Amino acid sequence: MRKLLIGFMALIVLVVAGVLIGPSFIDWNSYKADIAAQVKSMTGRDLVIDGDIYITVLPAPAVIANDVMFANVTGGSSPQMVRLKSLAVNVALGPLLSGDIQVTKVQLVEPVVVLEVLADGSQNWMFEDLDTDAATSSAAATTPSASIDLSTGLPSPDASTENDTDDVTAGPGLQLDNFEIINGTIIYRDPTTATEERIEDLNATLTAASLNGPFESIGSLVVRGIPISFEVGVDGVFQGRTVPINAMVRSDKADASVIFNGTIVNLSDDAKFTGRLKAEGQSLASVMSAVAQTGEMPGGLNQSFSAEGDVTATASGITVDALVVKLGDTSASGAIDVNLAEILSASADFTINHINLDKFLTQPTYTGAEQSAGDGSITSDSSGTVSSGTASSGADSSSVEQLSEATASIVIPGNIAASFTISVDAITYQGEKVGPVRLNAELANGEVTLSQFSTQLPGATDVAVFGFMSIQDGGPVFEGEAEISVGDTHSLTRWLKIDMPDLPNGRLRHIKARANIKATVKDVQVSGVDVAFDGSHLTGGITVALRRRPAFGASFALDRIDLEGYLPEATDTATNSGQATTTATTAVNGNAADTTGAADGSGAAAPSMMTNPLTVLSALTSFDANMKATVGAVVHQGIQIRNIEFDGALFNGALTVKNASVADLAGASAAISGGLSELGGNPRFDDLSIKFKTKSMQKIADFLALDLPVSAKALGSVATAISLDGPVLQPSLKASLNAAGAQTTFDGGISMLPLKDMIDGDVTFKHGDVAKLLRAFGVAYQPSGKIGGLSLSTSLSGGADKIALENLTGALGKLKFNGSTTLRLDGNVPKIVAAINTNEVIVDPFMPTQKNAVAAASSSTSTSTSSSTSTPDSSQSSGAPWSDEPLDLSALRGLDGDFRIHSDAIVYDVYRLEDANVVATLTDGVLKADHVTANVFGSRINVKGMLNSQGTPSADATVSIENANIAAMLSALLGQPTATGALSFETALNARGLSVADMVAALDGKGSFLLKGLDVQGSGKGTAFAGILGLVQSFGQLGSGLTGQSMDGLADASGSFVMNKGVAQIGDFRLASGMGDGTAAGSIDLANWQMDVSGAMKMSQSILGQILVLKAGAPAELPFRVSGTLDSPTVKLETALLGDVDGTGISLPGLEKLEEKLPGVGGLLQGVLGGVLGGGTIQQQPEPQVQSDTQSQQTPEPQPQPQPQTPEAQPLSPENVIKQLLQF
């Protein structure tokens, strides 16, 4: 018996050992195919176990499978839907032997689960419907007929077993001690919305006492870089229908939590959840920053928040009642109702009593600085895959495009209907309460309708918006209308803290506006803009492109606007002028101080002065735009500016102006077209054209308050055209200007660069009437003749230091000229360097006309007999021709110069200077004529001189001429050659004075003269030769009378003088003639225009001289005197010294009868022969001046009495006199 017992026990041990140890000797991997086939038959997908399968009994039953992969649906983003590094299931052996199942542990190591929505909208967690009849039949043969209620996890009795038991809990017990997930990952992808979310680092434990509970789960995970912990507890399933649930989710990082507790009832019939949901946190900004993956959030969100409400949920809907949402001091109450029918419907209704927007906006921006860098943050690669890492501090450069792509895939389901209502009683903004605000929106048939958005703002302002949002071309589109009505614009702008000038007459008080709005993820279009204000009407639209580089397009039209009511009233001009002067002075002084400070290191203003002003254009490179605008009329100062247009585009840093014009601006029109490019670097003009024209500048000058340099009438029509191309700092320039009848053109370039000429190009100028042009510019010039027009062309170059005119050619009437001129501006005063050549210059047409010409005095000479004490006629010229007006030589001090001028000829009246050359310099107000020469009167005149304008003006000059033709000279002076001969003259003079008269009175110097071969046929009255010619003529007349023969032989005269204070002292005057040789001395007072020269003529051994000597014993010398005005002196010969008996002379018998027969002869003989026989004088009197027209009108001449006619008298020649004497 004992052996039997031992054997039985051994058998049992062997059996148990075989059961416990035997499975370890079985190759369970050979069952992989069977397991995979079974799974595929149930799911339609492949199951792959790459690792080994282990089954153990000791120390506890366990099944372990490594590298398990479950295939994804066809078309999924990854090959596997589920992947496990390992799966382990442990079951307690004791309870199993008693018929109960106690799973001590189910462990999933590094599971990765991919849940995704495919492009066609299907989900990968939905499995195919498979034919499972065979499997069901096989199972039915070995498995009791029963089913599991998925809602309870309990066996559900069927018809065959329904009456077997009333205990729904019958069957083996099931207990799950520990369900553990280690480092799991769940990925959700939805390419239709460009969504990808990941739950990472999922570590959780789940315990279940039985299939009826209780259940508990504790774990942690990371979502969007936010570490979250959770706890879920299910107390159990009571009476098969009631399940209490408690859940809590918390994030320590966000300092927020969500608590959810309630009860599920009616599990088997119509399950229903009722409970309460509460969410709270210390900072909504912290939560949103973590979720939105951005470091900054509005400061107003950095406040504590909470949301609490009663939740009721069934299979057909969810309701949240008594919902209270708080953010800081702001509280909203309302309700949410969701109906889960075939067409899901939802509604939300919220009421907010008050929102303090000022407090919200004044909170400092939340930066998330308290978050540790890299702690649970995330990044996003180009494919949108979210992975753990460190968040970028700035937005990705393609964030706008990614947003556009994401929103472009938004789908508004057509089987969802919803409505949303929000009401805000009051909003505090800018210190004032506004409102109420109403918002009503509905979702139906895949379209969102904004049926109402309205509010009331200060200034009796009403705002209303309504419209629709739908999905078009895969993206959301909003289309609606907006209206605004402002009753008091000033109150509205004050509330908005917008500075608005005080406008008179209630301007901009009322405004009404409406517009159509269409917004997509790509752009926002505002069309049908209609704004009415102050009788003006603005229409148009604008489109704004929503992309990384801002862009907009706008088109507006304003019918009319009257600026008079908008501009402030003009203040006192004098006051403004004074203020402006004070401001300018202060600014200048301030700048000077700043500059000084910068120079000595005490200031820093100078560097800012070097800022390139073109850098402001770089702001135009940050966006693109195109703009069209028209204004029908702008009224200002009673002038209507009509038809203003602008059409231009800004793209990629280049501005293109198709048309910027005004058709009528005070009678003028202007237009601009062309472009500016490279605005972010070195801007350049692209064929920029500017045009302006007007028929009269008067209106536009009045409109712009401009002082025209000349009258608008003189300017006439004005037209200008400018074309610019190339870099802004160095463009090419073509310009033309037509004004005052002149045409000016320029073709070249300008430069703002310091090492380049500021201007360099060809200039032309043309005008048909120079005199008219000068009068247009205020020069009261009326030439005595027609001088014609001016045309010139030159190459103009230069800048701030100098301006040069090279290759200068032109014509002024018949005058042709060429040369070059340079104006230097780098000295204390401007300096002109000119080299000009001309052809023949005819001066007469250029001389101004004389309005009150005085008739010239007669140049004839008379000889009369008078006493030695006779005086010149009272009508002779008196007074010097020198002006007492102060000399204004300031122009000489205003510039320097270096002049070289050559003319083929200079013709004035009968004067002709040929081959004229002028070489002169002007320096510091001193004009030096180094070389002035010309051929004149058959000779070459040479002049050197100086004129000093500094202080009291002073001058010095040397003049020389040799063998000048006296006949030509007198012809020029008197119009007829009253004498012939040759003149040589040289002098060196200097003077000082404030006027010409003062200078003449101060003349000092010396000189000499020589007249050779002088033959006098007439008077030299009216010229400086009057004295010498009168003297020679008097001696000639005397000699002819005495000898009865012509005494017109040639005479020579010479002398020298010393000039002192305007008086020339002559001490060695010599005269050699047929009458004899004479000497004289005296003075010529140029200042007073007087002369007094006395001398004596030593009679030659002629017949007349012999008679005088033999018969009367008279001396051989004949005294003479020339005195009086310089251009009309009295020449007196002392003939009384030739003989006098009784002091009265000897009368010749029969002279009375001779006088009766030949009138005049008796007197002549008495005067001539009487002098020989008895005494007397011969003097040449100044000729009477002819009265002017004015004088003749004031004093009518007496009418001459009728005289008896007498035979015509024969000329009183010596031959006739002798013949008459013989006949007598």
Secondary structure, DSSP 8 states (H G I E B T S, - for coil): -HHHHHHHHHHHHHHHHHHHHGGGGS-GGGGHHHHHHHHHHHHSS-EEE-S-EEEE-SSS-EEEEEEEEEE--TT-SSSEEEEEEEEEEEE-HHHHHTT-EEEEEEEEES-EEEEEB-TTS-BTT-------HHHHHHHHHHS-S-EEETTTTEEE--TTTTTT-S-TT-S--EEEEEEEEEEEEEEEEEGGGTEEEEEEEEEEEEEESSTT--EEEEEEEEETTEEEEEEEEE---BTTTBEEEEEEEEETTTTEEEEEEEEEE-SSSS-EEEEEEEEEES-HHHHHHHHHT-S-B-GGG-S-EEEEEEEEEETTEEEEEEEEEEETTEEEEEEEEEE-SSSEEEEEEEEEEEEEHHHHHHS--B--TTS-TTSS-EEE-TT--EEES---SS--TTHHHHHHHHHHT----TTEEEEEEEEEEEEEETTEEE--EEEEEEEETTEEEEEEEEEEETTTEEEEEEEEEEEETTEEEEEEEEEEEES-HHHHHHHTT------GGGTT--EEEEEEEEEESSEEEEEEEEEEETTEEEEEEEEEE-SSS-EEEEEEEE--EEGGGTS-----HHHHHHHHHHHHHHHHHHHHHHHHHHHTTS--HHHHHT--GGGGGGGGGS-EEEEEEEEEEEEETTEEEEEEEEEEEEETTEEEEEEEEEEEETTEEEEEEEEEE-TTSS-EEEEEEEEEEES-SHHHHHHHT---SS-HHHH-SEEEEEEEEEETTS-EEEEEEEETTEEEEEEEEE--STTS-SEEEEEEEEES-HHHHHHHTT----BSS----EEEEEEEEE-SSEEEEEEEEEEETTEEEEEEEEEE-SSSS-EEEEEEEEEEEE-GGGSB--SS---------EEE---TT----TTS--S-----SB---HHHHS-EEEEEEEEEEEEETTEEEEEEEEEEEEETTEEEEEEEEEEETTEEEEEEEEEE-SSS-EEEEEEEEEEEEHHHHHHHHHSS--EEEEEEEEEEEEEE-SBHHHHHHT-EEEEEEEEEEEEE-S--TTSTTHHHHHHHHHHHHHHHHHHSS-----EEEEEEEEEETTEEEEEEEEEEETTEEEEEEEEEETTTTEEEEEEEEEE-SSHHHHHIIIII---SEEEEEEEEETTEEEEEE-GGGG--SSSS----TTHHHHHHHSTTHHHHHHHHHHHHHT---EEEE-------HHHHHHS------------------HHHHHHHHHH-
